[in-house]
Amino acid sequence: MTQRRKKLPAPEEIVAAIVAIADDGFCRRGELAQRFPRLGERDLRRAVRRAVTLGLVLERRGPDGAWHVAVTSEGWNLHRSG
């Protein structure tokens, strides 16, 4: 029996979720999990990583040890045009 892969959210959806949560600031990556309840932690990390690789999202570890994400200027351009 083969496993069916879950469809990851598009990078544009990740950018839109970050904008909805934090606007032009940083939010915890864990807060994104509330926007995508069907995704597990690993799939969420993969979706965020894909947006980071495309230059749409910035990911940093905060002083509290948690991962934080923010939208880059390229991400804002994509968000505004879409």
Secondary structure, DSSP 4 states (H G I P E B T S, - for coil): -PPPPPPPPPHHHHHHHHHHHHTTS-EEHHHHHHH-TTS-HHHHHHHHHHHHHTTSEEEEE-TTS-EEEEE-HHHHHHHHH-
